[in-house]
Each structure stands twice: as C-alpha cells, then as structure tokens.
Amino acid sequence: MLNPIRVGVVFGTLLAIWHACWSMLVATGVAQKVIDFIFWMHFIVPPYRIEPFELARAGILLGVTFCMGLAIGSIAGLVWNAVFRSRQNAK
C-alpha cells in the first residue's frame, strides 16, 4: 500500500525541482538556446521567444507545478492502492 499524500508530495517536489531548473535557465539567459535546440532536434522551427526572468512569475510556476504534481501523484497513489487491493482480494 502506498501513502497517496506522500506519493503526491514526492511527485510535486520533482515537478517543482524540474521547473526550478527551467527558471534558473531563464534567469541566466540560457533558456532560449536550450528551447531552440530542443525544437531543432525535433525538426521544429522554434516559434517561441523566452521573456525576461521575473521572480514572482517563477514562484507562481513552482507553486502551480507543485500543486498539480501533488494532485496527480495523490490520485495515482489512490488508483495504485485500489488496483492492487482488488488484485489481492481476487487471490
């Protein structure tokens, strides 16, 4: 059995860390080159322009991604428990 809240916190934290890395790329001015390269290797002409870094917007990005990860991870934990509980009961 998984603790759905713990799974949610772990997944939310991982998503927040991923987006914190992106925010650091934007803050250091490297993000445009990274996104251009990612589009290039997928045979896509880069259609986006990275805006200047804003601390408040970065905080919103981290908060929203953590909350989304928390929700998705918690739901995944609940589904996992339901699936494996029904399999154990079937034995």
C-alpha positions in Angstrom: 0.0 0.0 0.0 1.2 3.5 -0.9 0.5 6.6 1.1 -1.2 8.8 -1.6 -0.2 12.1 0.1 3.4 11.0 0.2 3.4 10.0 -3.4 1.8 13.4 -4.3 4.4 15.3 -2.3 7.3 13.4 -4.0 5.8 13.9 -7.5 5.0 17.6 -6.8 8.5 18.1 -5.5 10.1 16.5 -8.5 8.0 18.7 -10.8 8.8 21.8 -8.8 12.6 21.0 -9.0 12.3 20.5 -12.8 10.7 23.9 -13.2 13.1 25.5 -10.8 15.9 24.3 -13.1 14.0 25.9 -16.0 13.6 29.1 -14.1 17.4 29.1 -13.5 18.0 28.7 -17.2 15.7 31.7 -17.8 17.4 33.8 -15.1 20.8 33.1 -16.6 19.8 33.8 -20.1 20.4 30.3 -21.4 16.8 29.2 -21.8 16.3 30.5 -25.3 19.3 28.5 -26.6 18.0 25.4 -24.8 14.5 25.6 -26.2 15.8 26.4 -29.7 18.0 23.3 -29.5 15.1 21.1 -28.3 12.9 22.3 -31.1 15.7 21.9 -33.7 16.4 18.3 -32.8 12.6 17.5 -33.2 12.7 19.1 -36.6 10.5 22.1 -35.5 11.2 25.7 -36.3 11.3 27.4 -32.9 8.1 29.5 -32.6 8.7 30.8 -29.0 10.6 33.7 -27.5 11.7 33.4 -23.9 10.7 36.5 -21.8 13.0 38.1 -19.2 13.1 36.4 -15.8 10.6 37.6 -13.1 10.9 36.2 -9.6 7.2 36.4 -8.8 6.3 34.5 -12.0 8.9 31.9 -11.2 7.3 31.5 -7.7 3.9 31.1 -9.3 5.3 28.5 -11.7 6.8 26.5 -8.9 3.7 26.7 -6.7 1.3 25.7 -9.5 3.5 22.8 -10.7 3.9 21.5 -7.1 0.2 21.6 -6.5 -0.5 19.9 -9.8 2.1 17.2 -9.0 0.6 16.8 -5.5 -2.9 16.2 -7.0 -1.7 13.9 -9.8 0.6 11.9 -7.5 -2.1 11.6 -4.8 -4.6 10.4 -7.4 -2.1 7.9 -8.8 -1.4 6.6 -5.3 -5.1 6.1 -4.7 -5.5 4.3 -8.1 -2.5 2.2 -7.3 -3.9 1.1 -4.0 -7.3 0.4 -5.5 -5.9 -1.7 -8.3 -3.6 -3.8 -6.0 -6.2 -4.1 -3.3 -8.6 -5.6 -5.8 -5.9 -8.0 -7.1 -5.1 -9.1 -3.5 -8.8 -9.7 -2.8 -9.1 -11.8 -6.0 -6.4 -14.3 -4.8 
